[in-house]
Amino acid sequence: MANPEEMWQCQTTNCGCIYDPDRGDRKGKVPKGIGFNELPDEWKCPVCGGGKKCFRPLAGPGSTKG
């Protein structure tokens, strides 16, 4: 499981879907508590099917909120 400081949310630039580690991804069979960086490389957005490269952090490293 990821450290709390690594549990930031990511949003896809395609459809606006947000991956929230506190919720996981039921459709993709990802349990709660899995940080975005821990997702398998083949994981896809449950809404638009975009890959991990389509997501941007809402907080933490690489985000505009720092």
CHARMM-style PDB file with segment names, atoms N, HN, CA, C and O in Angstrom:
ATOM      1  N   MET     1       0.844  -1.184   0.000  1.00  0.00      PROA
ATOM      2  CA  MET     1       0.000   0.000   0.000  1.00  0.00      PROA
ATOM      3  C   MET     1       0.889   1.247   0.000  1.00  0.00      PROA
ATOM      4  O   MET     1       1.974   1.245   0.581  1.00  0.00      PROA
ATOM      5  N   ALA     2       0.428   2.286  -0.642  1.00  0.00      PROA
ATOM      6  HN  ALA     2      -0.454   2.288  -1.114  1.00  0.00      PROA
ATOM      7  CA  ALA     2       1.196   3.524  -0.772  1.00  0.00      PROA
ATOM      8  C   ALA     2       1.224   4.294   0.546  1.00  0.00      PROA
ATOM      9  O   ALA     2       0.337   4.155   1.388  1.00  0.00      PROA
ATOM     10  N   ASN     3       2.263   5.105   0.699  1.00  0.00      PROA
ATOM     11  HN  ASN     3       2.983   5.218   0.015  1.00  0.00      PROA
ATOM     12  CA  ASN     3       2.333   6.012   1.841  1.00  0.00      PROA
ATOM     13  C   ASN     3       1.266   7.086   1.681  1.00  0.00      PROA
ATOM     14  O   ASN     3       0.892   7.410   0.554  1.00  0.00      PROA
ATOM     15  N   PRO     4       0.762   7.652   2.788  1.00  0.00      PROA
ATOM     16  CA  PRO     4      -0.288   8.684   2.691  1.00  0.00      PROA
ATOM     17  C   PRO     4       0.087   9.851   1.786  1.00  0.00      PROA
ATOM     18  O   PRO     4      -0.775  10.376   1.080  1.00  0.00      PROA
ATOM     19  N   GLU     5       1.345  10.270   1.787  1.00  0.00      PROA
ATOM     20  HN  GLU     5       2.045   9.844   2.360  1.00  0.00      PROA
ATOM     21  CA  GLU     5       1.743  11.402   0.944  1.00  0.00      PROA
ATOM     22  C   GLU     5       1.741  11.046  -0.543  1.00  0.00      PROA
ATOM     23  O   GLU     5       1.828  11.937  -1.389  1.00  0.00      PROA
ATOM     24  N   GLU     6       1.644   9.756  -0.871  1.00  0.00      PROA
ATOM     25  HN  GLU     6       1.574   9.033  -0.184  1.00  0.00      PROA
ATOM     26  CA  GLU     6       1.594   9.319  -2.266  1.00  0.00      PROA
ATOM     27  C   GLU     6       0.166   8.996  -2.718  1.00  0.00      PROA
ATOM     28  O   GLU     6      -0.037   8.496  -3.825  1.00  0.00      PROA
ATOM     29  N   MET     7      -0.804   9.277  -1.878  1.00  0.00      PROA
ATOM     30  HN  MET     7      -0.639   9.683  -0.980  1.00  0.00      PROA
ATOM     31  CA  MET     7      -2.179   8.885  -2.172  1.00  0.00      PROA
ATOM     32  C   MET     7      -2.984  10.002  -2.820  1.00  0.00      PROA
ATOM     33  O   MET     7      -4.176  10.141  -2.546  1.00  0.00      PROA
ATOM     34  N   TRP     8      -2.360  10.792  -3.665  1.00  0.00      PROA
ATOM     35  HN  TRP     8      -1.391  10.680  -3.888  1.00  0.00      PROA
ATOM     36  CA  TRP     8      -3.053  11.863  -4.354  1.00  0.00      PROA
ATOM     37  C   TRP     8      -3.901  11.314  -5.492  1.00  0.00      PROA
ATOM     38  O   TRP     8      -3.679  10.203  -5.973  1.00  0.00      PROA
ATOM     39  N   GLN     9      -4.879  12.117  -5.915  1.00  0.00      PROA
ATOM     40  HN  GLN     9      -5.060  13.019  -5.525  1.00  0.00      PROA
ATOM     41  CA  GLN     9      -5.775  11.727  -6.992  1.00  0.00      PROA
ATOM     42  C   GLN     9      -5.202  12.146  -8.340  1.00  0.00      PROA
ATOM     43  O   GLN     9      -4.428  13.100  -8.425  1.00  0.00      PROA
ATOM     44  N   CYS    10      -5.586  11.428  -9.390  1.00  0.00      PROA
ATOM     45  HN  CYS    10      -6.214  10.653  -9.320  1.00  0.00      PROA
ATOM     46  CA  CYS    10      -5.188  11.761 -10.753  1.00  0.00      PROA
ATOM     47  C   CYS    10      -6.438  11.860 -11.609  1.00  0.00      PROA
ATOM     48  O   CYS    10      -7.410  11.133 -11.401  1.00  0.00      PROA
ATOM     49  N   GLN    11      -6.401  12.773 -12.578  1.00  0.00      PROA
ATOM     50  HN  GLN    11      -5.612  13.364 -12.747  1.00  0.00      PROA
ATOM     51  CA  GLN    11      -7.535  12.977 -13.467  1.00  0.00      PROA
ATOM     52  C   GLN    11      -7.076  12.817 -14.904  1.00  0.00      PROA
ATOM     53  O   GLN    11      -6.013  13.307 -15.286  1.00  0.00      PROA
ATOM     54  N   THR    12      -7.886  12.126 -15.700  1.00  0.00      PROA
ATOM     55  HN  THR    12      -8.750  11.729 -15.390  1.00  0.00      PROA
ATOM     56  CA  THR    12      -7.542  11.936 -17.100  1.00  0.00      PROA
ATOM     57  C   THR    12      -7.831  13.201 -17.897  1.00  0.00      PROA
ATOM     58  O   THR    12      -8.797  13.918 -17.633  1.00  0.00      PROA
ATOM     59  N   THR    13      -6.976  13.455 -18.873  1.00  0.00      PROA
ATOM     60  HN  THR    13      -6.191  12.873 -19.087  1.00  0.00      PROA
ATOM     61  CA  THR    13      -7.165  14.622 -19.738  1.00  0.00      PROA
ATOM     62  C   THR    13      -8.205  14.327 -20.817  1.00  0.00      PROA
ATOM     63  O   THR    13      -8.689  15.252 -21.469  1.00  0.00      PROA
ATOM     64  N   ASN    14      -8.554  13.064 -21.015  1.00  0.00      PROA
ATOM     65  HN  ASN    14      -8.161  12.313 -20.485  1.00  0.00      PROA
ATOM     66  CA  ASN    14      -9.532  12.676 -22.042  1.00  0.00      PROA
ATOM     67  C   ASN    14     -10.968  12.956 -21.618  1.00  0.00      PROA
ATOM     68  O   ASN    14     -11.695  13.676 -22.302  1.00  0.00      PROA
ATOM     69  N   CYS    15     -11.375  12.381 -20.478  1.00  0.00      PROA
ATOM     70  HN  CYS    15     -10.785  11.796 -19.922  1.00  0.00      PROA
ATOM     71  CA  CYS    15     -12.791  12.435 -20.101  1.00  0.00      PROA
ATOM     72  C   CYS    15     -13.040  13.102 -18.748  1.00  0.00      PROA
ATOM     73  O   CYS    15     -14.191  13.334 -18.377  1.00  0.00      PROA
ATOM     74  N   GLY    16     -11.984  13.409 -18.015  1.00  0.00      PROA
ATOM     75  HN  GLY    16     -11.049  13.221 -18.316  1.00  0.00      PROA
ATOM     76  CA  GLY    16     -12.150  14.047 -16.708  1.00  0.00      PROA
ATOM     77  C   GLY    16     -12.344  13.081 -15.553  1.00  0.00      PROA
ATOM     78  O   GLY    16     -12.554  13.509 -14.417  1.00  0.00      PROA
ATOM     79  N   CYS    17     -12.279  11.788 -15.824  1.00  0.00      PROA
ATOM     80  HN  CYS    17     -12.109  11.440 -16.746  1.00  0.00      PROA
ATOM     81  CA  CYS    17     -12.421  10.783 -14.769  1.00  0.00      PROA
ATOM     82  C   CYS    17     -11.279  10.943 -13.762  1.00  0.00      PROA
ATOM     83  O   CYS    17     -10.130  11.165 -14.145  1.00  0.00      PROA
ATOM     84  N   ILE    18     -11.603  10.829 -12.489  1.00  0.00      PROA
ATOM     85  HN  ILE    18     -12.536  10.648 -12.178  1.00  0.00      PROA
ATOM     86  CA  ILE    18     -10.607  10.950 -11.430  1.00  0.00      PROA
ATOM     87  C   ILE    18     -10.362   9.581 -10.809  1.00  0.00      PROA
ATOM     88  O   ILE    18     -11.299   8.900 -10.393  1.00  0.00      PROA
ATOM     89  N   TYR    19      -9.084   9.183 -10.750  1.00  0.00      PROA
ATOM     90  HN  TYR    19      -8.322   9.737 -11.087  1.00  0.00      PROA
ATOM     91  CA  TYR    19      -8.731   7.980  -9.996  1.00  0.00      PROA
ATOM     92  C   TYR    19      -8.464   8.411  -8.566  1.00  0.00      PROA
ATOM     93  O   TYR    19      -7.583   9.231  -8.307  1.00  0.00      PROA
ATOM     94  N   ASP    20      -9.226   7.855  -7.643  1.00  0.00      PROA
ATOM     95  HN  ASP    20      -9.942   7.188  -7.853  1.00  0.00      PROA
ATOM     96  CA  ASP    20      -9.105   8.173  -6.224  1.00  0.00      PROA
ATOM     97  C   ASP    20      -8.641   6.927  -5.486  1.00  0.00      PROA
ATOM     98  O   ASP    20      -9.387   5.951  -5.408  1.00  0.00      PROA
ATOM     99  N   PRO    21      -7.419   6.935  -4.938  1.00  0.00      PROA
ATOM    100  CA  PRO    21      -6.923   5.749  -4.242  1.00  0.00      PROA
ATOM    101  C   PRO    21      -7.767   5.354  -3.038  1.00  0.00      PROA
ATOM    102  O   PRO    21      -7.749   4.193  -2.629  1.00  0.00      PROA
ATOM    103  N   ASP    22      -8.498   6.292  -2.470  1.00  0.00      PROA
ATOM    104  HN  ASP    22      -8.512   7.235  -2.802  1.00  0.00      PROA
ATOM    105  CA  ASP    22      -9.372   5.966  -1.343  1.00  0.00      PROA
ATOM    106  C   ASP    22     -10.580   5.129  -1.780  1.00  0.00      PROA
ATOM    107  O   ASP    22     -11.238   4.498  -0.953  1.00  0.00      PROA
ATOM    108  N   ARG    23     -10.865   5.131  -3.092  1.00  0.00      PROA
ATOM    109  HN  ARG    23     -10.330   5.643  -3.764  1.00  0.00      PROA
ATOM    110  CA  ARG    23     -11.999   4.371  -3.615  1.00  0.00      PROA
ATOM    111  C   ARG    23     -11.567   3.185  -4.467  1.00  0.00      PROA
ATOM    112  O   ARG    23     -12.298   2.202  -4.579  1.00  0.00      PROA
ATOM    113  N   GLY    24     -10.375   3.272  -5.071  1.00  0.00      PROA
ATOM    114  HN  GLY    24      -9.781   4.071  -4.980  1.00  0.00      PROA
ATOM    115  CA  GLY    24      -9.934   2.214  -5.976  1.00  0.00      PROA
ATOM    116  C   GLY    24     -10.719   2.272  -7.284  1.00  0.00      PROA
ATOM    117  O   GLY    24     -11.243   3.324  -7.651  1.00  0.00      PROA
ATOM    118  N   ASP    25     -10.798   1.165  -7.972  1.00  0.00      PROA
ATOM    119  HN  ASP    25     -10.373   0.311  -7.674  1.00  0.00      PROA
ATOM    120  CA  ASP    25     -11.530   1.066  -9.234  1.00  0.00      PROA
ATOM    121  C   ASP    25     -12.227  -0.281  -9.268  1.00  0.00      PROA
ATOM    122  O   ASP    25     -11.629  -1.297  -9.624  1.00  0.00      PROA
ATOM    123  N   ARG    26     -13.495  -0.277  -8.894  1.00  0.00      PROA
ATOM    124  HN  ARG    26     -13.981   0.548  -8.605  1.00  0.00      PROA
ATOM    125  CA  ARG    26     -14.249  -1.526  -8.824  1.00  0.00      PROA
ATOM    126  C   ARG    26     -14.313  -2.214 -10.190  1.00  0.00      PROA
ATOM    127  O   ARG    26     -14.152  -3.430 -10.285  1.00  0.00      PROA
ATOM    128  N   LYS    27     -14.549  -1.434 -11.238  1.00  0.00      PROA
ATOM    129  HN  LYS    27     -14.681  -0.446 -11.161  1.00  0.00      PROA
ATOM    130  CA  LYS    27     -14.652  -2.005 -12.591  1.00  0.00      PROA
ATOM    131  C   LYS    27     -13.333  -2.661 -13.014  1.00  0.00      PROA
ATOM    132  O   LYS    27     -13.330  -3.722 -13.638  1.00  0.00      PROA
ATOM    133  N   GLY    28     -12.218  -2.016 -12.665  1.00  0.00      PROA
ATOM    134  HN  GLY    28     -12.221  -1.155 -12.158  1.00  0.00      PROA
ATOM    135  CA  GLY    28     -10.905  -2.552 -13.009  1.00  0.00      PROA
ATOM    136  C   GLY    28     -10.342  -3.499 -11.969  1.00  0.00      PROA
ATOM    137  O   GLY    28      -9.195  -3.933 -12.072  1.00  0.00      PROA
ATOM    138  N   LYS    29     -11.159  -3.827 -10.954  1.00  0.00      PROA
ATOM    139  HN  LYS    29     -12.091  -3.474 -10.871  1.00  0.00      PROA
ATOM    140  CA  LYS    29     -10.776  -4.744  -9.880  1.00  0.00      PROA
ATOM    141  C   LYS    29      -9.540  -4.273  -9.123  1.00  0.00      PROA
ATOM    142  O   LYS    29      -8.671  -5.072  -8.774  1.00  0.00      PROA
ATOM    143  N   VAL    30      -9.472  -2.947  -8.868  1.00  0.00      PROA
ATOM    144  HN  VAL    30     -10.179  -2.298  -9.152  1.00  0.00      PROA
ATOM    145  CA  VAL    30      -8.397  -2.359  -8.079  1.00  0.00      PROA
ATOM    146  C   VAL    30      -8.963  -2.026  -6.699  1.00  0.00      PROA
ATOM    147  O   VAL    30      -9.874  -1.204  -6.600  1.00  0.00      PROA
ATOM    148  N   PRO    31      -8.452  -2.639  -5.640  1.00  0.00      PROA
ATOM    149  CA  PRO    31      -8.991  -2.383  -4.299  1.00  0.00      PROA
ATOM    150  C   PRO    31      -8.640  -0.986  -3.785  1.00  0.00      PROA
ATOM    151  O   PRO    31      -7.732  -0.328  -4.292  1.00  0.00      PROA
ATOM    152  N   LYS    32      -9.377  -0.557  -2.777  1.00  0.00      PROA
ATOM    153  HN  LYS    32     -10.115  -1.091  -2.365  1.00  0.00      PROA
ATOM    154  CA  LYS    32      -9.086   0.713  -2.102  1.00  0.00      PROA
ATOM    155  C   LYS    32      -7.668   0.677  -1.559  1.00  0.00      PROA
ATOM    156  O   LYS    32      -7.155  -0.381  -1.195  1.00  0.00      PROA
ATOM    157  N   GLY    33      -7.035   1.858  -1.509  1.00  0.00      PROA
ATOM    158  HN  GLY    33      -7.452   2.718  -1.804  1.00  0.00      PROA
ATOM    159  CA  GLY    33      -5.713   1.966  -0.904  1.00  0.00      PROA
ATOM    160  C   GLY    33      -4.559   1.783  -1.873  1.00  0.00      PROA
ATOM    161  O   GLY    33      -3.403   1.820  -1.452  1.00  0.00      PROA
ATOM    162  N   ILE    34      -4.831   1.587  -3.152  1.00  0.00      PROA
ATOM    163  HN  ILE    34      -5.770   1.557  -3.494  1.00  0.00      PROA
ATOM    164  CA  ILE    34      -3.772   1.425  -4.147  1.00  0.00      PROA
ATOM    165  C   ILE    34      -3.486   2.789  -4.778  1.00  0.00      PROA
ATOM    166  O   ILE    34      -4.349   3.365  -5.441  1.00  0.00      PROA
ATOM    167  N   GLY    35      -2.278   3.298  -4.569  1.00  0.00      PROA
ATOM    168  HN  GLY    35      -1.577   2.830  -4.031  1.00  0.00      PROA
ATOM    169  CA  GLY    35      -1.876   4.576  -5.142  1.00  0.00      PROA
ATOM    170  C   GLY    35      -1.770   4.491  -6.656  1.00  0.00      PROA
ATOM    171  O   GLY    35      -1.574   3.406  -7.203  1.00  0.00      PROA
ATOM    172  N   PHE    36      -1.897   5.617  -7.333  1.00  0.00      PROA
ATOM    173  HN  PHE    36      -2.057   6.498  -6.888  1.00  0.00      PROA
ATOM    174  CA  PHE    36      -1.855   5.641  -8.797  1.00  0.00      PROA
ATOM    175  C   PHE    36      -0.565   5.015  -9.328  1.00  0.00      PROA
ATOM    176  O   PHE    36      -0.602   4.274 -10.310  1.00  0.00      PROA
ATOM    177  N   ASN    37       0.559   5.299  -8.700  1.00  0.00      PROA
ATOM    178  HN  ASN    37       0.589   5.901  -7.902  1.00  0.00      PROA
ATOM    179  CA  ASN    37       1.839   4.743  -9.161  1.00  0.00      PROA
ATOM    180  C   ASN    37       1.939   3.240  -8.975  1.00  0.00      PROA
ATOM    181  O   ASN    37       2.793   2.592  -9.581  1.00  0.00      PROA
ATOM    182  N   GLU    38       1.072   2.682  -8.143  1.00  0.00      PROA
ATOM    183  HN  GLU    38       0.378   3.208  -7.651  1.00  0.00      PROA
ATOM    184  CA  GLU    38       1.067   1.236  -7.910  1.00  0.00      PROA
ATOM    185  C   GLU    38       0.174   0.484  -8.896  1.00  0.00      PROA
ATOM    186  O   GLU    38       0.211  -0.745  -8.948  1.00  0.00      PROA
ATOM    187  N   LEU    39      -0.628   1.208  -9.679  1.00  0.00      PROA
ATOM    188  HN  LEU    39      -0.658   2.207  -9.637  1.00  0.00      PROA
ATOM    189  CA  LEU    39      -1.501   0.549 -10.647  1.00  0.00      PROA
ATOM    190  C   LEU    39      -0.654  -0.154 -11.705  1.00  0.00      PROA
ATOM    191  O   LEU    39       0.413   0.340 -12.069  1.00  0.00      PROA
ATOM    192  N   PRO    40      -1.118  -1.300 -12.201  1.00  0.00      PROA
ATOM    193  CA  PRO    40      -0.365  -1.975 -13.259  1.00  0.00      PROA
ATOM    194  C   PRO    40      -0.287  -1.095 -14.509  1.00  0.00      PROA
ATOM    195  O   PRO    40      -1.197  -0.308 -14.768  1.00  0.00      PROA
ATOM    196  N   ASP    41       0.780  -1.222 -15.275  1.00  0.00      PROA
ATOM    197  HN  ASP    41       1.520  -1.861 -15.065  1.00  0.00      PROA
ATOM    198  CA  ASP    41       0.951  -0.407 -16.479  1.00  0.00      PROA
ATOM    199  C   ASP    41      -0.180  -0.613 -17.473  1.00  0.00      PROA
ATOM    200  O   ASP    41      -0.492   0.297 -18.242  1.00  0.00      PROA
ATOM    201  N   GLU    42      -0.795  -1.776 -17.477  1.00  0.00      PROA
ATOM    202  HN  GLU    42      -0.541  -2.515 -16.853  1.00  0.00      PROA
ATOM    203  CA  GLU    42      -1.879  -2.047 -18.425  1.00  0.00      PROA
ATOM    204  C   GLU    42      -3.245  -1.544 -17.950  1.00  0.00      PROA
ATOM    205  O   GLU    42      -4.235  -1.690 -18.668  1.00  0.00      PROA
ATOM    206  N   TRP    43      -3.314  -0.952 -16.746  1.00  0.00      PROA
ATOM    207  HN  TRP    43      -2.510  -0.834 -16.163  1.00  0.00      PROA
ATOM    208  CA  TRP    43      -4.578  -0.425 -16.235  1.00  0.00      PROA
ATOM    209  C   TRP    43      -5.095   0.689 -17.157  1.00  0.00      PROA
ATOM    210  O   TRP    43      -4.317   1.496 -17.667  1.00  0.00      PROA
ATOM    211  N   LYS    44      -6.415   0.720 -17.362  1.00  0.00      PROA
ATOM    212  HN  LYS    44      -7.046   0.064 -16.948  1.00  0.00      PROA
ATOM    213  CA  LYS    44      -7.058   1.709 -18.229  1.00  0.00      PROA
ATOM    214  C   LYS    44      -8.153   2.447 -17.467  1.00  0.00      PROA
ATOM    215  O   LYS    44      -8.717   1.920 -16.508  1.00  0.00      PROA
ATOM    216  N   CYS    45      -8.448   3.664 -17.899  1.00  0.00      PROA
ATOM    217  HN  CYS    45      -7.991   4.092 -18.678  1.00  0.00      PROA
ATOM    218  CA  CYS    45      -9.537   4.447 -17.325  1.00  0.00      PROA
ATOM    219  C   CYS    45     -10.842   3.673 -17.482  1.00  0.00      PROA
ATOM    220  O   CYS    45     -11.137   3.189 -18.574  1.00  0.00      PROA
ATOM    221  N   PRO    46     -11.626   3.546 -16.417  1.00  0.00      PROA
ATOM    222  CA  PRO    46     -12.876   2.792 -16.517  1.00  0.00      PROA
ATOM    223  C   PRO    46     -13.942   3.513 -17.354  1.00  0.00      PROA
ATOM    224  O   PRO    46     -14.948   2.903 -17.716  1.00  0.00      PROA
ATOM    225  N   VAL    47     -13.741   4.785 -17.662  1.00  0.00      PROA
ATOM    226  HN  VAL    47     -12.924   5.280 -17.367  1.00  0.00      PROA
ATOM    227  CA  VAL    47     -14.731   5.538 -18.432  1.00  0.00      PROA
ATOM    228  C   VAL    47     -14.374   5.580 -19.920  1.00  0.00      PROA
ATOM    229  O   VAL    47     -15.181   5.195 -20.767  1.00  0.00      PROA
ATOM    230  N   CYS    48     -13.146   6.057 -20.240  1.00  0.00      PROA
ATOM    231  HN  CYS    48     -12.491   6.370 -19.553  1.00  0.00      PROA
ATOM    232  CA  CYS    48     -12.790   6.263 -21.648  1.00  0.00      PROA
ATOM    233  C   CYS    48     -11.783   5.251 -22.185  1.00  0.00      PROA
ATOM    234  O   CYS    48     -11.553   5.192 -23.393  1.00  0.00      PROA
ATOM    235  N   GLY    49     -11.177   4.448 -21.295  1.00  0.00      PROA
ATOM    236  HN  GLY    49     -11.364   4.496 -20.314  1.00  0.00      PROA
ATOM    237  CA  GLY    49     -10.212   3.452 -21.737  1.00  0.00      PROA
ATOM    238  C   GLY    49      -8.805   3.999 -21.944  1.00  0.00      PROA
ATOM    239  O   GLY    49      -7.931   3.294 -22.449  1.00  0.00      PROA
ATOM    240  N   GLY    50      -8.580   5.266 -21.551  1.00  0.00      PROA
ATOM    241  HN  GLY    50      -9.290   5.839 -21.140  1.00  0.00      PROA
ATOM    242  CA  GLY    50      -7.251   5.863 -21.679  1.00  0.00      PROA
ATOM    243  C   GLY    50      -6.262   5.209 -20.730  1.00  0.00      PROA
ATOM    244  O   GLY    50      -6.633   4.774 -19.639  1.00  0.00      PROA
ATOM    245  N   GLY    51      -5.008   5.139 -21.144  1.00  0.00      PROA
ATOM    246  HN  GLY    51      -4.707   5.492 -22.030  1.00  0.00      PROA
ATOM    247  CA  GLY    51      -3.969   4.542 -20.318  1.00  0.00      PROA
ATOM    248  C   GLY    51      -3.491   5.492 -19.232  1.00  0.00      PROA
ATOM    249  O   GLY    51      -3.947   6.633 -19.147  1.00  0.00      PROA
ATOM    250  N   LYS    52      -2.576   5.017 -18.408  1.00  0.00      PROA
ATOM    251  HN  LYS    52      -2.206   4.091 -18.477  1.00  0.00      PROA
ATOM    252  CA  LYS    52      -2.069   5.819 -17.291  1.00  0.00      PROA
ATOM    253  C   LYS    52      -1.419   7.117 -17.758  1.00  0.00      PROA
ATOM    254  O   LYS    52      -1.420   8.104 -17.023  1.00  0.00      PROA
ATOM    255  N   LYS    53      -0.862   7.132 -18.974  1.00  0.00      PROA
ATOM    256  HN  LYS    53      -0.861   6.330 -19.572  1.00  0.00      PROA
ATOM    257  CA  LYS    53      -0.214   8.341 -19.492  1.00  0.00      PROA
ATOM    258  C   LYS    53      -1.209   9.471 -19.742  1.00  0.00      PROA
ATOM    259  O   LYS    53      -0.805  10.624 -19.888  1.00  0.00      PROA
ATOM    260  N   CYS    54      -2.492   9.159 -19.792  1.00  0.00      PROA
ATOM    261  HN  CYS    54      -2.819   8.222 -19.673  1.00  0.00      PROA
ATOM    262  CA  CYS    54      -3.531  10.180 -20.012  1.00  0.00      PROA
ATOM    263  C   CYS    54      -3.900  10.908 -18.723  1.00  0.00      PROA
ATOM    264  O   CYS    54      -4.633  11.896 -18.765  1.00  0.00      PROA
ATOM    265  N   PHE    55      -3.408  10.439 -17.581  1.00  0.00      PROA
ATOM    266  HN  PHE    55      -2.813   9.636 -17.547  1.00  0.00      PROA
ATOM    267  CA  PHE    55      -3.772  11.018 -16.285  1.00  0.00      PROA
ATOM    268  C   PHE    55      -2.737  12.023 -15.816  1.00  0.00      PROA
ATOM    269  O   PHE    55      -1.544  11.884 -16.086  1.00  0.00      PROA
ATOM    270  N   ARG    56      -3.216  13.041 -15.108  1.00  0.00      PROA
ATOM    271  HN  ARG    56      -4.185  13.154 -14.889  1.00  0.00      PROA
ATOM    272  CA  ARG    56      -2.354  14.051 -14.491  1.00  0.00      PROA
ATOM    273  C   ARG    56      -2.723  14.149 -13.013  1.00  0.00      PROA
ATOM    274  O   ARG    56      -3.900  14.064 -12.663  1.00  0.00      PROA
ATOM    275  N   PRO    57      -1.721  14.329 -12.135  1.00  0.00      PROA
ATOM    276  CA  PRO    57      -2.007  14.429 -10.699  1.00  0.00      PROA
ATOM    277  C   PRO    57      -2.769  15.703 -10.353  1.00  0.00      PROA
ATOM    278  O   PRO    57      -2.522  16.761 -10.932  1.00  0.00      PROA
ATOM    279  N   LEU    58      -3.693  15.595  -9.406  1.00  0.00      PROA
ATOM    280  HN  LEU    58      -3.894  14.736  -8.935  1.00  0.00      PROA
ATOM    281  CA  LEU    58      -4.418  16.748  -8.888  1.00  0.00      PROA
ATOM    282  C   LEU    58      -3.687  17.377  -7.713  1.00  0.00      PROA
ATOM    283  O   LEU    58      -3.996  18.502  -7.319  1.00  0.00      PROA
ATOM    284  N   ALA    59      -2.719  16.661  -7.149  1.00  0.00      PROA
ATOM    285  HN  ALA    59      -2.468  15.747  -7.469  1.00  0.00      PROA
ATOM    286  CA  ALA    59      -1.865  17.147  -6.061  1.00  0.00      PROA
ATOM    287  C   ALA    59      -0.613  16.315  -6.084  1.00  0.00      PROA
ATOM    288  O   ALA    59      -0.568  15.282  -6.751  1.00  0.00      PROA
ATOM    289  N   GLY    60       0.403  16.741  -5.372  1.00  0.00      PROA
ATOM    290  HN  GLY    60       0.366  17.580  -4.829  1.00  0.00      PROA
ATOM    291  CA  GLY    60       1.629  15.968  -5.311  1.00  0.00      PROA
ATOM    292  C   GLY    60       2.544  16.273  -6.479  1.00  0.00      PROA
ATOM    293  O   GLY    60       2.343  17.266  -7.177  1.00  0.00      PROA
ATOM    294  N   PRO    61       3.556  15.430  -6.706  1.00  0.00      PROA
ATOM    295  CA  PRO    61       4.555  15.674  -7.740  1.00  0.00      PROA
ATOM    296  C   PRO    61       3.919  15.777  -9.129  1.00  0.00      PROA
ATOM    297  O   PRO    61       3.097  14.943  -9.508  1.00  0.00      PROA
ATOM    298  N   GLY    62       4.301  16.788  -9.865  1.00  0.00      PROA
ATOM    299  HN  GLY    62       4.969  17.466  -9.558  1.00  0.00      PROA
ATOM    300  CA  GLY    62       3.815  16.957 -11.228  1.00  0.00      PROA
ATOM    301  C   GLY    62       2.502  17.686 -11.370  1.00  0.00      PROA
ATOM    302  O   GLY    62       2.043  17.904 -12.491  1.00  0.00      PROA
ATOM    303  N   SER    63       1.881  18.073 -10.268  1.00  0.00      PROA
ATOM    304  HN  SER    63       2.254  17.896  -9.357  1.00  0.00      PROA
ATOM    305  CA  SER    63       0.605  18.777 -10.347  1.00  0.00      PROA
ATOM    306  C   SER    63       0.836  20.287 -10.299  1.00  0.00      PROA
ATOM    307  O   SER    63       1.936  20.754 -10.003  1.00  0.00      PROA
ATOM    308  N   THR    64      -0.210  21.029 -10.593  1.00  0.00      PROA
ATOM    309  HN  THR    64      -1.104  20.650 -10.834  1.00  0.00      PROA
ATOM    310  CA  THR    64      -0.132  22.471 -10.515  1.00  0.00      PROA
ATOM    311  C   THR    64      -0.344  22.966  -9.081  1.00  0.00      PROA
ATOM    312  O   THR    64      -0.080  24.129  -8.778  1.00  0.00      PROA
ATOM    313  N   LYS    65      -0.827  22.068  -8.193  1.00  0.00      PROA
ATOM    314  HN  LYS    65      -1.041  21.123  -8.440  1.00  0.00      PROA
ATOM    315  CA  LYS    65      -1.086  22.449  -6.809  1.00  0.00      PROA
ATOM    316  C   LYS    65       0.083  22.136  -5.896  1.00  0.00      PROA
ATOM    317  O   LYS    65       0.089  22.526  -4.728  1.00  0.00      PROA
ATOM    318  N   GLY    66       1.099  21.415  -6.442  1.00  0.00      PROA
ATOM    319  HN  GLY    66       1.094  21.098  -7.391  1.00  0.00      PROA
ATOM    320  CA  GLY    66       2.321  21.087  -5.726  1.00  0.00      PROA
ATOM    321  C   GLY    66       2.119  20.511  -4.416  1.00  0.00      PROA
ATOM    322  OT1 GLY    66       3.088  20.197  -3.724  1.00  0.00      PROA
TER     323      GLY     66
END
